Amino acid sequence: MSEQKNVYIGYVSDMKTYDSGVKKWGISLKADQLDELKKYLTKSGNVNIDFVVKSDGGAFLSVFNPRATDTYNNSQNSVKTEEALPF
C-alpha cells in the first residue's frame, strides 16, 4: 500500500466576520506553490483542494494527492473519457 501524506499548500488568513453574518477567509498562494500544485493533477486534469475550517475557527487548505490512494487510482482506471464528459 502506498504511503499517504497530507499536502498543505498556501496561506489562509484569520476569519473575518461582517455585520451581515458573512464569514470570509483570505487565501493566498505563491507562484512556486502554484507550480507545485501541478504535481497533484488528477487524470481528468483537476487539482482537488479542500478548504477546512477547524472547530477553533482556524482554517487551512488540504490538497488531494491522487497518487496516494489506491482506491482513487482503481476507480479512475474504470472510467472512459467519453463517458466522463458531461455533454
N, C-alpha and C positions, 0 to 999 in steps of 0.2 A: 504494500500500500504506500502511496506517495505521502511525503511529509506535508502537513498542512501548516502554513504560516500566514498569519493575518498581515495584510498590507494596509498601512495607513499613510495617506499622502495628503499634503496640503495643510492649510490652516483654517480653523473655524473660530471666529471671534465669539465673545460672550453674547448671550442672548439680549436683545433689546425688546422691551415691551412698550407698545404705544397705547395711548388713551382709548383707541378704538378696539383694543384687545388683540391686535395683530402682534405676533411674535416674529422676530427677524434675527437671523444669524448671518454674518458676513462670511463668505467663503473665498479664499484666495489660493491660487496655485502659481508657483514659479515656473518659468519656461522649461527648466530641466525636469520639473515634476510632470509637466505636460508631456514631454518626450518619454518619460518613464512609463506613463500610462499606456503607451502603445504596446508595451510588453504584455498587457493584460487584455488585449483584444480577443473576443470570442471568435468562433468560426464564422459567425454572421457579421463580424466587423464592429461589434459594440464593446464598450467598456462599461461594466456594470458597477455603479458606485452606490453604496447605502449611506444616507445621512442619518446618523444615530444620535439620539438625544438620551443621555443618561438620566437616572432618577434625580441626581443632584443638579440637573439643569445644564451640565456641560455637554458639549456635542463634539462629534468627530466624523470624518469620512472614512469609510471602510471600502476598499476596492476588492471586488471578487476576482480571485485568481483562477481562471478556468482550468489551468493545468494541475491544480492542487487537489481536485476531486475526481475520483473515478466515475462516480455517478453522473456527473455532467458530461464527461467525455463519452461514456457509453450511450447516453441519451442523444447526443449530437450525432453519433455515427448512424443512427437510425432515421434521421431527418434528411429528406431530399430537398435540394434547393428549390425546385419548382413548387413543392408542397408548402414550403415555408413562406412563400410570397403572399401578401395579403390581398392581391388582386388577380 
